Structure formats: C-alpha cells, structure tokens
Amino acid sequence: MLWQLRVERENLRTPALRDKLAGGRGRSRAQPVRLELEAGAAVDTPAERAAEARRQRQAEAEQEIHDGSAGQGLAGAVQDRADRSRFGQTLVNSQELKP
C-alpha cells in the first residue's frame, strides 16, 4: 500500500521518521506500507474543516436572525442599546414624533 504525505517541516521528512511511521502503520494493518513524503503545506486538514463548519454555522445563525421576525426585534434591541451607550440616550425616529 502506498501513502503520499505532504509535510511542511523539513525535519519531519527524514528517512528515519518516514520508516518509523511506515513500520508502525504496516504492523497495525498487517500489510506493508510504503510512504512517500513530499515538501509542502498540508491542505484540507481536519482543523480547516472544523473552522469552515464553524464559519458556516455562524453565517446561518446570523442569516436566521436577520431574516426572522424575532431576530428583527433582537437586532433592534441590540442597536438601541448600542445607541444609548454611545449617546447616553435613546434616539427617536423622526417619523415617530407627533406635532
């Protein structure tokens, strides 16, 4: 079985480490494993997948808040609180004022 691994750090691409990893992997699978190590940064790592999943969930939650009627009230309350803390008072929409 041939495995190709992309390893960024040169000190982790040594023949001794490659052979040690291949030997351990081969014993656990009861068949010989040959490893080829190439220089370069890994792509599509588990950490990158988890970060992308978090970004996607965050975007979906923000969209749900933006689109939903409950979210509109929440967004308004947050903005009102931000305005009060910034200006020390509640801002009033000029259309709400009656002559």
FENKARA-V590963 format. One record per pair of residues at least 24 apart in sequence whose C-alpha atoms are under 10 Angstrom apart, sorted by the first residue. I is the first residue (numbers start at 0). J is the second residue. D is the distance in whole Angstrom. If there is no record, write none. Layout:
I_J_D, I_J_D
//
This chain:
0_25_9, 0_30_8, 0_31_7, 0_32_5, 0_33_6, 0_34_8, 1_31_9, 1_32_6, 1_33_5, 1_34_6, 1_35_7, 2_32_7, 2_33_6, 2_34_5, 2_35_6, 2_36_9, 3_33_9, 3_34_6, 3_35_5, 3_36_6, 3_37_7, 4_34_7, 4_35_6, 4_36_5, 4_37_6, 4_38_9, 4_39_9, 4_41_8, 5_35_8, 5_36_6, 5_37_5, 5_38_6, 5_39_6, 5_40_6, 5_41_6, 5_42_9, 6_36_7, 6_37_6, 6_38_5, 6_39_6, 6_40_6, 6_41_7, 7_36_10, 7_37_8, 7_38_6, 7_39_5, 7_40_5, 7_41_7, 8_38_8, 8_39_8, 8_40_8, 9_37_10, 9_38_7, 9_39_9, 11_36_9, 11_38_10, 12_36_6, 12_37_8, 12_38_8
//
